[in-house]
């Protein structure tokens, strides 16, 4: 069964448990597989379609990356959105 996702936002990973969101707020993030994201890299955060309260501790948040630049992450986000259309 395919899970529909909505591209939500590009984030910057600060350390093993914190990231900076699109509004420049530091947030704690969920480590879905128990592994931290790569520090000092960009990721695209995705939540399942229909999520009403997306946050970075959401049990179904998925991170696509790492990307070396914001531009690369934004391009991946746009490509994912185009593929859904």
Long-range contacts (C-beta under 8 A, 24 or more apart in sequence): 3-48, 4-48, 4-49, 4-50, 4-84, 5-46, 5-47, 5-48, 5-49, 5-62, 5-80, 6-46, 6-47, 6-48, 6-49, 6-51, 7-44, 7-46, 7-77, 7-80, 7-81, 7-84, 8-44, 8-45, 8-46, 8-47, 8-54, 9-44, 9-45, 9-77, 10-42, 10-43, 10-44, 10-45, 10-70, 10-73, 10-74, 10-77, 11-42, 11-43, 11-44, 11-45, 11-56, 11-63, 12-40, 12-41, 12-42, 12-70, 13-37, 13-38, 13-39, 13-40, 13-41, 13-42, 13-43, 13-66, 14-39, 14-40, 15-39, 19-43, 19-56, 21-56, 27-55, 27-56, 28-56, 28-57, 29-56, 29-57, 29-61, 29-63, 30-56, 30-57, 30-58, 30-59, 30-61, 32-59, 32-61, 32-62, 32-63, 37-63, 37-65, 37-66, 38-65, 38-66, 41-65, 41-66, 41-67, 41-68, 42-66, 42-67, 42-68, 42-69, 42-70, 42-72, 42-73, 43-67, 43-73, 44-73, 44-76, 44-77, 44-80, 46-80
